[in-house]
Amino acid sequence: MNDVLTLVDSRLRRAFGEPDARASVTFLGTERIEVLRFLDADAGTVRYATLGMSAAPMTDPAQALADPEVGPRAELLLTVRAGTADTDKVLRPLAVLAASPQVEGVVVAPGASLDTGEPLWPGAPFTSVLVAEPGGLVEDLPLEAPRDPVRFLPLLPMTPTEAAWKRVHGAEALRQRWLSHETDLRDPLRGAVPLGE
């Protein structure tokens, strides 16, 4: 584990305690991605956090030469209610999303949509996620200059109709729709929010 990932691992443990499970996935031509699971029995939630995405900075594929030190770094967080769905099957889709900067050269940032092309877990009504603003669950992890800090980006599952609506109206409009309907974004079985005008 490189020095950045050691710091990230420590920051996650400080925020959520010891993980009760972890799995690793390796894709051809990429570094290993781990997914850590943190069970919060008091809140009745389970959190999944990636570990490995921040090992290298994300770079814009339009750049002629990528800087190995400078550029945004991030890890992904997903929180769902425990016990109502087999959400542990989200480990591989989460690892795929975390590997996308290495595999596809994308820069993952708040407001972006990430699509897995399949349900996030068996029976899930979601095949994509909205990347939310960082800082609420885990504070940014500063790194020694010239490296950018590691940001911990929450993921909000979207149904296909919500994802299509977001493409037309934007991320903020979808967030406002969720808010106005008091949508429980941690419910792993929830339906789409009403999207009529």
C-alpha positions, 0 to 999 in steps of 0.5 A: 500500500503506498503512502497516500493509501495508508493515510486514507485508510487511517482517515476512514478508520478515524471516521467510521471505526474498524471495517467489518469486511473488506474485499479487493478487485484488480482489473487488467492494467490497473492498481488494486481497488479495495472496498471497505465495509463499515457497519453502524448498528446504532444508525442501522446503516452500512457504509462502503468506502473505496481504497485505491482510487486516490493512489494516483491523481485523476487526469484529463484525457485531453492533457498531452502529458499527465503529471504523476503527482498533481491533480485531483484525488478521491475515494468513493463513499456509499451509505445505505440502510442495512438489512433490507437488501443484499447490498454487499454485492455492490462491492464489485460495481463500486470497485469498477467506478473507482477504477474508471479514472485509470481505465477510462481517463475520467475525472470524477467530481461532484455533480457527475453521473457514474453508470455501472450498466447493471443494478448496483446489487441484486434487485436494486432499482439503481444502475447509476449514482450521482456524485455528491459534495464531499466533506459531510462524512469524511473531511478532505485529507491534505497531502504534502505539496504539490499533491492535491488533497484526497476528497471523499465523495458520497454517491447517491444511487439514481434510478434510470428515470432519475438519471435521465431527468438529471441529464436534462435538468442538471444535478442541482435540480435533481437534488432539489426534487429529492429534498422537496419530496423528503426522499430517503436516499439511503433506502436501498429499495426506494422508487424514483422520486416524482419527476413531473413538472 
